[in-house]
Amino acid sequence: MRDTVKLHTPVKMIAHRGLSGLERENTAAAFIAAGQRSYYGIEADVHRTADGKFIIIHDDSPARVAGVKGTVEEMTFDALRCMRLRDLANTPREDLALPSLEEYVRICKEYDKQSVLELKNHMDPQDIRAIINIIRADGWLERTTFISFDLPNLICLRDLLPQQSLQFLTKEQNKKLLPLLVEYRLDLDIKFTALNAKLVDACHNNGLLVNAWTVDNPEQGRKLAALGVDFVTSNILE
């Protein structure tokens, strides 16, 4: 497998779904691979299962990564956990399973990495509280950044955690974006193709940080660093 490509800039790098350019995304192997390198943070995606537990997976279905049809939120934690995934060479590996939220947080803590946790889909407040309590129990809440495309998720988090690091995920910018970020004190987590110097400066002038996703080309990464972004999320750049 290829090694990571170093960006050589002061920007803080976030490993997208772990080091998913080397290991199967959102697995302990991908998180550990990122932990053993210079990444500032490790990003992961969390879903609620049918029995009220939390599992790390990106898609709404396990079909792409596990070859099993179904909807994650309609399946039990144990049913999802028993699935075995294939690595990037399409080889079945017994060590590749969907991690629990607790396992992900503990890997971040073991390797002293910022946890960048995406809440997938809309979540009820009681589920958001449960996620917070799991992370708090491991003593890693202050080292966690929550991200989501779902604004109500972030508003709920802001009410519960007034000082927490929160980032609003978006694929595009519009006139409503900056006022929304300022109102709820949300940092920006935006698709890199929608980013420009004017928006970066506007965020910084309002005390907000900027994370650009998902960037795998070194030259694109350097251009974003030159714009002054605070973070770059990548599958492979280091």
N, C-alpha and C positions, 0 to 999 in steps of 0.2 A: 504494500500500500504506500501511496505517496505521503511525504511528510508535509507538515503545514508550511505555509508561506508567510514569512514575517513581514509586517507592514513597516516597522521601524519609524514609528511616530509616537508622540505623547498620548494620542487618543487611547482611551480604555477599550479593550476588546472584549466582546461578549461572545461566548461559544454558543451558537444557535442549536438548540436541542442537544446540547453537549457538543463534543467535537464530531459532528455528524458527517464531516468530510472524510473521516477515517473509520468511524464505527457507526453501527446502526443507530439512528436518531433516537433520542429519549430512552436510552438504556443506561444501566449502570456503567457499562463499558465505555459509552460515549462521555458520560459525566466524569469518570475517572481519567480518561484520556485528556480531557480539558483540564482537570485538576492537576495533572502532572506537567502542565505547560504554563505559559505566562499569562493566560487569560485573567482578566479582572473578575469576570462573572460567568456564570453558567446559566443559560436560559432553558426553561422546560415548560411544558404545557400540562395543565391539570384538569381532569374531568371528575365529576361526581358519578359514582356507580349507582346502580338500582338499589343497593342495600345501604346507601348513605356513607360509603367510604370514598377514598380519593385515590386515583391512579394517574400515572403519568403517560400521556399519549396525545398526539396532536390531532388526529382525525376524529370525526364523530363515529367512525366505524373502524374496527381492527382489520378490515379486509386487506388494505395495502401492505401493512407491516407483518401481519400474521396469517393472511390468507383465509380468514374466518369472517363470514358475513354476519351482520348484526349492527346494533347501535350501542355504543359504549354505555350511555346513560340508562339503557334498558337491560344491561347485563350486570351480573353480580361481580364483586371484586374477585372472588375465587375463580370464577369462570374465565375472567380476563387474565389473571395471574398464571393460570396453568398453560396458557398459550406459549409456544416457543417461536422465536423469530429467526429469520435468516440474516446473515451478515451482508455486507455490501457486495461480496462476491457470490451471493445467493446460496451460501452454504449454511445448512441448519446448524445451530449452536445451542446446546443445552443451557449455556449460561446467559442467553439473551431472552429476557422476559420483561414484561412491562413493570416498571418499578412502582412502589407505593410512594406517596408524597413524603412519608417519613424517610425512606431510603434516599431519595433525592436530596432532601435537606441535610441529612447526615453526611453525605458525600461532599456537599458544598462546605459544610462545617469542617470536615476532616482536612480538606485541602485549602481552607481559609479563602474561599471564593464567595463573591456576592451571589446570592440567589436571585435570579430574575425569573419570576414565576408568572406565567400567563394564565389567567382564569379564562378557560374556554367556555363560550356560550354564556348566557345569562344565568346567574346563580342567585338563589334565595338568600336573604340576609343570614339565616341560621347556618347555611352551608359556608358562607364567607367567614362567619365567626368560628366555625369548626376548623377551617383552614388556618386561621390566625392562631387558634389555640394549639394546634399541632406544631406550628413553627415556633411559637413562644415556648412550648414545653421543651424544645431542643435548644433554647437559648439563642435562636438565630433570627429573631424578628427584626432586630436593628440592622442586620446585614441582608435584608430581603427587600427587593424592589418588586412591587406588583405591577403587572401590565395587563391591559385588556382592550379589545375593540368595543366592548360593551360599556358605555358610559355609566349606566346605573350601577354596575359592579364597582366602578371607581368612586362614584359618589358615596356608596355605602362604605367603602374602605376609608374614605376621607372622614366620614362621620365617626367611624369607629376608631380610627388612628390618625388624629389630626397632624401629626408630624411625620407620617410614613412616606417613604419614597414611592411615588406612583407615576406611571407613564401611560399616556393615552395612545393606543395603537391606531394608526390610520394609513390608508394607501394614497391619500391625496390631501391637498390643502385647499382651503376656501376662506372666505371673509369671516366666517363664524369661528374658525379654528382657534385663533389666538385669544379672542375674548373668552372662549370656553376654557382654555387652558388656564388663563389668569384667574377666572372666577373660582375654579376648584383647585387651584395650585397643583396642576398636573404637568409634569415634564412631557416632552414630545417624543414619541417613538414612531417614526415615519418611514415609509418605503423610500429608499434612497433616490429613486428617480423623480420623486415629487419635491425634493429638497433643493433650496437655493440659498445664496448668501443672505438675501434679504430676510428670509424666514429665520435662519439661524441667528442673525443679529437681533431680530425682534424678540425671539425667545430669550436670548441672553439679556437683553435690555430690561426684560420683565422678571429676571431672576430664575428663568427656567432652563433646564438642561435639554440637550437634543441627542437622541439615539437614532442612527440610520441603519435600516435593515433592508434586505439581507445581501451583504456585499462579499463576493468571492473573487473579484478581480483586483489584483494589487494596485493597478493604476487608478481604478475607481476609488479604492480605499484611500489612496494618497490625495486625490482631489477632494474627497470629503473631509479628510483631516485638515487640508488647507482652508476649507470653509470655516473650520473651527468647531466641528461637531465634537461633542463630549464622549460619545460612544459609537462604535461600529459593531454591529452584530453580523457574524459571519459563520459559515459552515467550515471554513478551512483557513482563512487568514488568521495570523497570530500577531 
